[in-house]
Amino acid sequence: MKLNKKVNAILIDKKKSWYWLGKNSGVDMSTIYRLKNDESAGTDFSTMEKIADALDVSLDEFRSKEVD
């Protein structure tokens, strides 16, 4: 599952919005919306740390476990 889909599923589960995520994570809104729209080439570790902290989840939630 793509990162934006994983984050979106957590947001839905927690009844939060992408806007809320930007405000509560300290991540720039342009970065949040690039992630939301799957337009980021890659999200750096510190950004994912902030997002995980805001969502109160482990970074492991975002790891790709897909097998080709």
PDB file of N, CA, C and O in Angstrom:
ATOM      1  N   MET A   1       0.847  -1.171   0.000  1.00  0.00           N
ATOM      2  CA  MET A   1       0.000   0.000   0.000  1.00  0.00           C
ATOM      3  C   MET A   1       0.893   1.235   0.000  1.00  0.00           C
ATOM      4  O   MET A   1       1.896   1.285   0.712  1.00  0.00           O
ATOM      5  N   LYS A   2       0.529   2.211  -0.789  1.00  0.00           N
ATOM      6  CA  LYS A   2       1.316   3.439  -0.875  1.00  0.00           C
ATOM      7  C   LYS A   2       1.234   4.223   0.426  1.00  0.00           C
ATOM      8  O   LYS A   2       0.272   4.115   1.187  1.00  0.00           O
ATOM      9  N   LEU A   3       2.271   5.013   0.654  1.00  0.00           N
ATOM     10  CA  LEU A   3       2.373   5.793   1.879  1.00  0.00           C
ATOM     11  C   LEU A   3       1.169   6.711   2.068  1.00  0.00           C
ATOM     12  O   LEU A   3       0.625   6.790   3.169  1.00  0.00           O
ATOM     13  N   ASN A   4       0.744   7.403   1.018  1.00  0.00           N
ATOM     14  CA  ASN A   4      -0.387   8.320   1.169  1.00  0.00           C
ATOM     15  C   ASN A   4      -1.657   7.571   1.562  1.00  0.00           C
ATOM     16  O   ASN A   4      -2.478   8.101   2.311  1.00  0.00           O
ATOM     17  N   LYS A   5      -1.826   6.366   1.073  1.00  0.00           N
ATOM     18  CA  LYS A   5      -2.997   5.554   1.426  1.00  0.00           C
ATOM     19  C   LYS A   5      -2.923   5.106   2.886  1.00  0.00           C
ATOM     20  O   LYS A   5      -3.937   5.070   3.583  1.00  0.00           O
ATOM     21  N   LYS A   6      -1.719   4.767   3.340  1.00  0.00           N
ATOM     22  CA  LYS A   6      -1.549   4.356   4.736  1.00  0.00           C
ATOM     23  C   LYS A   6      -1.855   5.511   5.678  1.00  0.00           C
ATOM     24  O   LYS A   6      -2.567   5.342   6.669  1.00  0.00           O
ATOM     25  N   VAL A   7      -1.315   6.685   5.364  1.00  0.00           N
ATOM     26  CA  VAL A   7      -1.561   7.857   6.206  1.00  0.00           C
ATOM     27  C   VAL A   7      -3.046   8.200   6.181  1.00  0.00           C
ATOM     28  O   VAL A   7      -3.636   8.492   7.222  1.00  0.00           O
ATOM     29  N   ASN A   8      -3.645   8.167   5.005  1.00  0.00           N
ATOM     30  CA  ASN A   8      -5.068   8.489   4.891  1.00  0.00           C
ATOM     31  C   ASN A   8      -5.926   7.527   5.722  1.00  0.00           C
ATOM     32  O   ASN A   8      -6.881   7.956   6.371  1.00  0.00           O
ATOM     33  N   ALA A   9      -5.599   6.253   5.706  1.00  0.00           N
ATOM     34  CA  ALA A   9      -6.355   5.268   6.487  1.00  0.00           C
ATOM     35  C   ALA A   9      -6.254   5.568   7.988  1.00  0.00           C
ATOM     36  O   ALA A   9      -7.240   5.446   8.716  1.00  0.00           O
ATOM     37  N   ILE A  10      -5.077   5.956   8.438  1.00  0.00           N
ATOM     38  CA  ILE A  10      -4.901   6.299   9.854  1.00  0.00           C
ATOM     39  C   ILE A  10      -5.692   7.557  10.185  1.00  0.00           C
ATOM     40  O   ILE A  10      -6.348   7.628  11.224  1.00  0.00           O
ATOM     41  N   LEU A  11      -5.630   8.548   9.301  1.00  0.00           N
ATOM     42  CA  LEU A  11      -6.387   9.779   9.521  1.00  0.00           C
ATOM     43  C   LEU A  11      -7.887   9.498   9.609  1.00  0.00           C
ATOM     44  O   LEU A  11      -8.572  10.041  10.475  1.00  0.00           O
ATOM     45  N   ILE A  12      -8.386   8.666   8.727  1.00  0.00           N
ATOM     46  CA  ILE A  12      -9.812   8.317   8.748  1.00  0.00           C
ATOM     47  C   ILE A  12     -10.159   7.611  10.054  1.00  0.00           C
ATOM     48  O   ILE A  12     -11.164   7.924  10.694  1.00  0.00           O
ATOM     49  N   ASP A  13      -9.323   6.662  10.439  1.00  0.00           N
ATOM     50  CA  ASP A  13      -9.552   5.917  11.676  1.00  0.00           C
ATOM     51  C   ASP A  13      -9.598   6.849  12.893  1.00  0.00           C
ATOM     52  O   ASP A  13     -10.379   6.637  13.820  1.00  0.00           O
ATOM     53  N   LYS A  14      -8.749   7.885  12.873  1.00  0.00           N
ATOM     54  CA  LYS A  14      -8.673   8.816  13.995  1.00  0.00           C
ATOM     55  C   LYS A  14      -9.608  10.017  13.826  1.00  0.00           C
ATOM     56  O   LYS A  14      -9.645  10.916  14.666  1.00  0.00           O
ATOM     57  N   LYS A  15     -10.364  10.011  12.715  1.00  0.00           N
ATOM     58  CA  LYS A  15     -11.297  11.111  12.420  1.00  0.00           C
ATOM     59  C   LYS A  15     -10.576  12.456  12.374  1.00  0.00           C
ATOM     60  O   LYS A  15     -11.024  13.445  12.955  1.00  0.00           O
ATOM     61  N   LYS A  16      -9.459  12.463  11.672  1.00  0.00           N
ATOM     62  CA  LYS A  16      -8.648  13.672  11.512  1.00  0.00           C
ATOM     63  C   LYS A  16      -8.483  13.954  10.022  1.00  0.00           C
ATOM     64  O   LYS A  16      -8.698  13.080   9.183  1.00  0.00           O
ATOM     65  N   SER A  17      -8.096  15.197   9.709  1.00  0.00           N
ATOM     66  CA  SER A  17      -7.914  15.606   8.317  1.00  0.00           C
ATOM     67  C   SER A  17      -6.434  15.805   7.993  1.00  0.00           C
ATOM     68  O   SER A  17      -5.591  15.852   8.888  1.00  0.00           O
ATOM     69  N   TRP A  18      -6.140  15.920   6.717  1.00  0.00           N
ATOM     70  CA  TRP A  18      -4.780  16.224   6.294  1.00  0.00           C
ATOM     71  C   TRP A  18      -4.370  17.594   6.823  1.00  0.00           C
ATOM     72  O   TRP A  18      -3.215  17.795   7.198  1.00  0.00           O
ATOM     73  N   TYR A  19      -5.307  18.531   6.853  1.00  0.00           N
ATOM     74  CA  TYR A  19      -5.032  19.858   7.399  1.00  0.00           C
ATOM     75  C   TYR A  19      -4.637  19.743   8.873  1.00  0.00           C
ATOM     76  O   TYR A  19      -3.669  20.365   9.310  1.00  0.00           O
ATOM     77  N   TRP A  20      -5.380  18.955   9.625  1.00  0.00           N
ATOM     78  CA  TRP A  20      -5.052  18.722  11.028  1.00  0.00           C
ATOM     79  C   TRP A  20      -3.636  18.171  11.146  1.00  0.00           C
ATOM     80  O   TRP A  20      -2.860  18.598  12.001  1.00  0.00           O
ATOM     81  N   LEU A  21      -3.310  17.215  10.273  1.00  0.00           N
ATOM     82  CA  LEU A  21      -1.984  16.598  10.306  1.00  0.00           C
ATOM     83  C   LEU A  21      -0.892  17.638  10.106  1.00  0.00           C
ATOM     84  O   LEU A  21       0.115  17.631  10.813  1.00  0.00           O
ATOM     85  N   GLY A  22      -1.088  18.523   9.152  1.00  0.00           N
ATOM     86  CA  GLY A  22      -0.094  19.565   8.911  1.00  0.00           C
ATOM     87  C   GLY A  22       0.086  20.471  10.111  1.00  0.00           C
ATOM     88  O   GLY A  22       1.212  20.796  10.487  1.00  0.00           O
ATOM     89  N   LYS A  23      -1.005  20.875  10.706  1.00  0.00           N
ATOM     90  CA  LYS A  23      -0.948  21.784  11.853  1.00  0.00           C
ATOM     91  C   LYS A  23      -0.351  21.109  13.085  1.00  0.00           C
ATOM     92  O   LYS A  23       0.352  21.762  13.856  1.00  0.00           O
ATOM     93  N   ASN A  24      -0.610  19.847  13.283  1.00  0.00           N
ATOM     94  CA  ASN A  24      -0.171  19.150  14.491  1.00  0.00           C
ATOM     95  C   ASN A  24       1.171  18.441  14.360  1.00  0.00           C
ATOM     96  O   ASN A  24       1.752  18.021  15.360  1.00  0.00           O
ATOM     97  N   SER A  25       1.660  18.309  13.147  1.00  0.00           N
ATOM     98  CA  SER A  25       2.943  17.635  12.959  1.00  0.00           C
ATOM     99  C   SER A  25       4.096  18.624  12.837  1.00  0.00           C
ATOM    100  O   SER A  25       5.252  18.264  13.061  1.00  0.00           O
ATOM    101  N   GLY A  26       3.786  19.863  12.486  1.00  0.00           N
ATOM    102  CA  GLY A  26       4.847  20.833  12.251  1.00  0.00           C
ATOM    103  C   GLY A  26       5.466  20.697  10.872  1.00  0.00           C
ATOM    104  O   GLY A  26       6.471  21.342  10.575  1.00  0.00           O
ATOM    105  N   VAL A  27       4.869  19.858  10.024  1.00  0.00           N
ATOM    106  CA  VAL A  27       5.347  19.676   8.660  1.00  0.00           C
ATOM    107  C   VAL A  27       4.655  20.719   7.782  1.00  0.00           C
ATOM    108  O   VAL A  27       3.453  20.951   7.915  1.00  0.00           O
ATOM    109  N   ASP A  28       5.412  21.340   6.893  1.00  0.00           N
ATOM    110  CA  ASP A  28       4.880  22.356   5.999  1.00  0.00           C
ATOM    111  C   ASP A  28       3.686  21.808   5.211  1.00  0.00           C
ATOM    112  O   ASP A  28       3.711  20.669   4.746  1.00  0.00           O
ATOM    113  N   MET A  29       2.648  22.628   5.067  1.00  0.00           N
ATOM    114  CA  MET A  29       1.432  22.170   4.383  1.00  0.00           C
ATOM    115  C   MET A  29       1.696  21.759   2.934  1.00  0.00           C
ATOM    116  O   MET A  29       1.031  20.858   2.422  1.00  0.00           O
ATOM    117  N   SER A  30       2.645  22.398   2.274  1.00  0.00           N
ATOM    118  CA  SER A  30       2.942  21.995   0.902  1.00  0.00           C
ATOM    119  C   SER A  30       3.476  20.564   0.864  1.00  0.00           C
ATOM    120  O   SER A  30       3.178  19.813  -0.065  1.00  0.00           O
ATOM    121  N   THR A  31       4.261  20.190   1.866  1.00  0.00           N
ATOM    122  CA  THR A  31       4.773  18.819   1.963  1.00  0.00           C
ATOM    123  C   THR A  31       3.632  17.852   2.258  1.00  0.00           C
ATOM    124  O   THR A  31       3.567  16.764   1.686  1.00  0.00           O
ATOM    125  N   ILE A  32       2.737  18.253   3.150  1.00  0.00           N
ATOM    126  CA  ILE A  32       1.583  17.406   3.490  1.00  0.00           C
ATOM    127  C   ILE A  32       0.736  17.151   2.249  1.00  0.00           C
ATOM    128  O   ILE A  32       0.337  16.014   1.999  1.00  0.00           O
ATOM    129  N   TYR A  33       0.457  18.188   1.472  1.00  0.00           N
ATOM    130  CA  TYR A  33      -0.393  18.004   0.304  1.00  0.00           C
ATOM    131  C   TYR A  33       0.319  17.264  -0.825  1.00  0.00           C
ATOM    132  O   TYR A  33      -0.328  16.573  -1.611  1.00  0.00           O
ATOM    133  N   ARG A  34       1.634  17.397  -0.916  1.00  0.00           N
ATOM    134  CA  ARG A  34       2.369  16.569  -1.895  1.00  0.00           C
ATOM    135  C   ARG A  34       2.271  15.095  -1.503  1.00  0.00           C
ATOM    136  O   ARG A  34       2.100  14.227  -2.360  1.00  0.00           O
ATOM    137  N   LEU A  35       2.379  14.826  -0.221  1.00  0.00           N
ATOM    138  CA  LEU A  35       2.228  13.452   0.261  1.00  0.00           C
ATOM    139  C   LEU A  35       0.807  12.957  -0.011  1.00  0.00           C
ATOM    140  O   LEU A  35       0.616  11.852  -0.518  1.00  0.00           O
ATOM    141  N   LYS A  36      -0.175  13.769   0.325  1.00  0.00           N
ATOM    142  CA  LYS A  36      -1.577  13.391   0.118  1.00  0.00           C
ATOM    143  C   LYS A  36      -1.855  13.042  -1.343  1.00  0.00           C
ATOM    144  O   LYS A  36      -2.555  12.073  -1.635  1.00  0.00           O
ATOM    145  N   ASN A  37      -1.305  13.834  -2.249  1.00  0.00           N
ATOM    146  CA  ASN A  37      -1.552  13.645  -3.675  1.00  0.00           C
ATOM    147  C   ASN A  37      -0.549  12.711  -4.334  1.00  0.00           C
ATOM    148  O   ASN A  37      -0.514  12.601  -5.560  1.00  0.00           O
ATOM    149  N   ASP A  38       0.260  12.043  -3.535  1.00  0.00           N
ATOM    150  CA  ASP A  38       1.262  11.083  -4.016  1.00  0.00           C
ATOM    151  C   ASP A  38       2.208  11.725  -5.038  1.00  0.00           C
ATOM    152  O   ASP A  38       2.575  11.109  -6.039  1.00  0.00           O
ATOM    153  N   GLU A  39       2.590  12.966  -4.761  1.00  0.00           N
ATOM    154  CA  GLU A  39       3.471  13.704  -5.665  1.00  0.00           C
ATOM    155  C   GLU A  39       4.893  13.824  -5.133  1.00  0.00           C
ATOM    156  O   GLU A  39       5.751  14.420  -5.784  1.00  0.00           O
ATOM    157  N   SER A  40       5.146  13.269  -3.965  1.00  0.00           N
ATOM    158  CA  SER A  40       6.489  13.382  -3.405  1.00  0.00           C
ATOM    159  C   SER A  40       7.355  12.246  -3.923  1.00  0.00           C
ATOM    160  O   SER A  40       6.926  11.093  -3.969  1.00  0.00           O
ATOM    161  N   ALA A  41       8.559  12.581  -4.307  1.00  0.00           N
ATOM    162  CA  ALA A  41       9.488  11.569  -4.810  1.00  0.00           C
ATOM    163  C   ALA A  41       9.949  10.662  -3.674  1.00  0.00           C
ATOM    164  O   ALA A  41      10.316   9.509  -3.897  1.00  0.00           O
ATOM    165  N   GLY A  42       9.925  11.180  -2.495  1.00  0.00           N
ATOM    166  CA  GLY A  42      10.332  10.434  -1.311  1.00  0.00           C
ATOM    167  C   GLY A  42      10.199  11.346  -0.111  1.00  0.00           C
ATOM    168  O   GLY A  42      10.475  12.542  -0.200  1.00  0.00           O
ATOM    169  N   THR A  43       9.790  10.803   0.980  1.00  0.00           N
ATOM    170  CA  THR A  43       9.606  11.599   2.183  1.00  0.00           C
ATOM    171  C   THR A  43      10.731  11.271   3.146  1.00  0.00           C
ATOM    172  O   THR A  43      10.976  10.105   3.456  1.00  0.00           O
ATOM    173  N   ASP A  44      11.415  12.309   3.618  1.00  0.00           N
ATOM    174  CA  ASP A  44      12.579  12.049   4.461  1.00  0.00           C
ATOM    175  C   ASP A  44      12.172  11.559   5.848  1.00  0.00           C
ATOM    176  O   ASP A  44      11.024  11.695   6.271  1.00  0.00           O
ATOM    177  N   PHE A  45      13.141  10.994   6.527  1.00  0.00           N
ATOM    178  CA  PHE A  45      12.900  10.341   7.813  1.00  0.00           C
ATOM    179  C   PHE A  45      12.348  11.310   8.852  1.00  0.00           C
ATOM    180  O   PHE A  45      11.416  10.969   9.580  1.00  0.00           O
ATOM    181  N   SER A  46      12.909  12.507   8.929  1.00  0.00           N
ATOM    182  CA  SER A  46      12.463  13.460   9.954  1.00  0.00           C
ATOM    183  C   SER A  46      11.006  13.865   9.733  1.00  0.00           C
ATOM    184  O   SER A  46      10.271  14.078  10.697  1.00  0.00           O
ATOM    185  N   THR A  47      10.590  13.972   8.487  1.00  0.00           N
ATOM    186  CA  THR A  47       9.190  14.289   8.185  1.00  0.00           C
ATOM    187  C   THR A  47       8.290  13.148   8.634  1.00  0.00           C
ATOM    188  O   THR A  47       7.245  13.381   9.241  1.00  0.00           O
ATOM    189  N   MET A  48       8.684  11.935   8.344  1.00  0.00           N
ATOM    190  CA  MET A  48       7.868  10.787   8.740  1.00  0.00           C
ATOM    191  C   MET A  48       7.830  10.644  10.259  1.00  0.00           C
ATOM    192  O   MET A  48       6.821  10.210  10.815  1.00  0.00           O
ATOM    193  N   GLU A  49       8.918  11.004  10.929  1.00  0.00           N
ATOM    194  CA  GLU A  49       8.931  10.996  12.394  1.00  0.00           C
ATOM    195  C   GLU A  49       7.880  11.955  12.939  1.00  0.00           C
ATOM    196  O   GLU A  49       7.125  11.606  13.845  1.00  0.00           O
ATOM    197  N   LYS A  50       7.835  13.154  12.388  1.00  0.00           N
ATOM    198  CA  LYS A  50       6.864  14.166  12.827  1.00  0.00           C
ATOM    199  C   LYS A  50       5.432  13.706  12.566  1.00  0.00           C
ATOM    200  O   LYS A  50       4.548  13.898  13.400  1.00  0.00           O
ATOM    201  N   ILE A  51       5.212  13.101  11.408  1.00  0.00           N
ATOM    202  CA  ILE A  51       3.871  12.615  11.059  1.00  0.00           C
ATOM    203  C   ILE A  51       3.467  11.483  12.001  1.00  0.00           C
ATOM    204  O   ILE A  51       2.343  11.463  12.504  1.00  0.00           O
ATOM    205  N   ALA A  52       4.375  10.547  12.240  1.00  0.00           N
ATOM    206  CA  ALA A  52       4.079   9.430  13.148  1.00  0.00           C
ATOM    207  C   ALA A  52       3.788   9.935  14.553  1.00  0.00           C
ATOM    208  O   ALA A  52       2.869   9.447  15.212  1.00  0.00           O
ATOM    209  N   ASP A  53       4.564  10.908  15.014  1.00  0.00           N
ATOM    210  CA  ASP A  53       4.329  11.470  16.350  1.00  0.00           C
ATOM    211  C   ASP A  53       2.962  12.142  16.425  1.00  0.00           C
ATOM    212  O   ASP A  53       2.233  11.953  17.399  1.00  0.00           O
ATOM    213  N   ALA A  54       2.612  12.917  15.416  1.00  0.00           N
ATOM    214  CA  ALA A  54       1.315  13.602  15.410  1.00  0.00           C
ATOM    215  C   ALA A  54       0.163  12.602  15.405  1.00  0.00           C
ATOM    216  O   ALA A  54      -0.868  12.823  16.040  1.00  0.00           O
ATOM    217  N   LEU A  55       0.349  11.508  14.688  1.00  0.00           N
ATOM    218  CA  LEU A  55      -0.698  10.487  14.594  1.00  0.00           C
ATOM    219  C   LEU A  55      -0.650   9.503  15.757  1.00  0.00           C
ATOM    220  O   LEU A  55      -1.542   8.667  15.904  1.00  0.00           O
ATOM    221  N   ASP A  56       0.379   9.599  16.574  1.00  0.00           N
ATOM    222  CA  ASP A  56       0.582   8.706  17.708  1.00  0.00           C
ATOM    223  C   ASP A  56       0.645   7.241  17.259  1.00  0.00           C
ATOM    224  O   ASP A  56      -0.016   6.365  17.816  1.00  0.00           O
ATOM    225  N   VAL A  57       1.469   7.015  16.229  1.00  0.00           N
ATOM    226  CA  VAL A  57       1.696   5.664  15.721  1.00  0.00           C
ATOM    227  C   VAL A  57       3.205   5.431  15.604  1.00  0.00           C
ATOM    228  O   VAL A  57       3.997   6.373  15.620  1.00  0.00           O
ATOM    229  N   SER A  58       3.573   4.189  15.488  1.00  0.00           N
ATOM    230  CA  SER A  58       4.963   3.813  15.286  1.00  0.00           C
ATOM    231  C   SER A  58       5.351   4.060  13.822  1.00  0.00           C
ATOM    232  O   SER A  58       4.513   3.987  12.924  1.00  0.00           O
ATOM    233  N   LEU A  59       6.616   4.349  13.607  1.00  0.00           N
ATOM    234  CA  LEU A  59       7.111   4.476  12.234  1.00  0.00           C
ATOM    235  C   LEU A  59       6.913   3.182  11.451  1.00  0.00           C
ATOM    236  O   LEU A  59       6.834   3.202  10.222  1.00  0.00           O
ATOM    237  N   ASP A  60       6.833   2.062  12.159  1.00  0.00           N
ATOM    238  CA  ASP A  60       6.611   0.774  11.495  1.00  0.00           C
ATOM    239  C   ASP A  60       5.294   0.755  10.715  1.00  0.00           C
ATOM    240  O   ASP A  60       5.149  -0.020   9.769  1.00  0.00           O
ATOM    241  N   GLU A  61       4.347   1.590  11.098  1.00  0.00           N
ATOM    242  CA  GLU A  61       3.067   1.666  10.388  1.00  0.00           C
ATOM    243  C   GLU A  61       3.258   2.051   8.921  1.00  0.00           C
ATOM    244  O   GLU A  61       2.431   1.716   8.073  1.00  0.00           O
ATOM    245  N   PHE A  62       4.354   2.757   8.629  1.00  0.00           N
ATOM    246  CA  PHE A  62       4.575   3.271   7.295  1.00  0.00           C
ATOM    247  C   PHE A  62       5.525   2.417   6.464  1.00  0.00           C
ATOM    248  O   PHE A  62       5.760   2.707   5.291  1.00  0.00           O
ATOM    249  N   ARG A  63       6.063   1.378   7.063  1.00  0.00           N
ATOM    250  CA  ARG A  63       6.987   0.518   6.330  1.00  0.00           C
ATOM    251  C   ARG A  63       6.240  -0.270   5.271  1.00  0.00           C
ATOM    252  O   ARG A  63       5.122  -0.733   5.494  1.00  0.00           O
ATOM    253  N   SER A  64       6.859  -0.413   4.144  1.00  0.00           N
ATOM    254  CA  SER A  64       6.270  -1.199   3.065  1.00  0.00           C
ATOM    255  C   SER A  64       6.566  -2.662   3.315  1.00  0.00           C
ATOM    256  O   SER A  64       7.722  -3.056   3.473  1.00  0.00           O
ATOM    257  N   LYS A  65       5.523  -3.460   3.350  1.00  0.00           N
ATOM    258  CA  LYS A  65       5.705  -4.889   3.566  1.00  0.00           C
ATOM    259  C   LYS A  65       5.226  -5.682   2.358  1.00  0.00           C
ATOM    260  O   LYS A  65       4.943  -6.877   2.450  1.00  0.00           O
ATOM    261  N   GLU A  66       5.140  -4.991   1.219  1.00  0.00           N
ATOM    262  CA  GLU A  66       4.692  -5.654   0.013  1.00  0.00           C
ATOM    263  C   GLU A  66       5.799  -6.542  -0.530  1.00  0.00           C
ATOM    264  O   GLU A  66       6.978  -6.194  -0.477  1.00  0.00           O
ATOM    265  N   VAL A  67       5.409  -7.669  -1.041  1.00  0.00           N
ATOM    266  CA  VAL A  67       6.354  -8.590  -1.655  1.00  0.00           C
ATOM    267  C   VAL A  67       5.980  -8.716  -3.112  1.00  0.00           C
ATOM    268  O   VAL A  67       4.827  -8.987  -3.450  1.00  0.00           O
ATOM    269  N   ASP A  68       6.978  -8.514  -3.991  1.00  0.00           N
ATOM    270  CA  ASP A  68       6.714  -8.606  -5.440  1.00  0.00           C
ATOM    271  C   ASP A  68       6.597 -10.031  -5.893  1.00  0.00           C
ATOM    272  O   ASP A  68       6.377 -10.286  -7.077  1.00  0.00           O
TER     273      ASP A  68
END
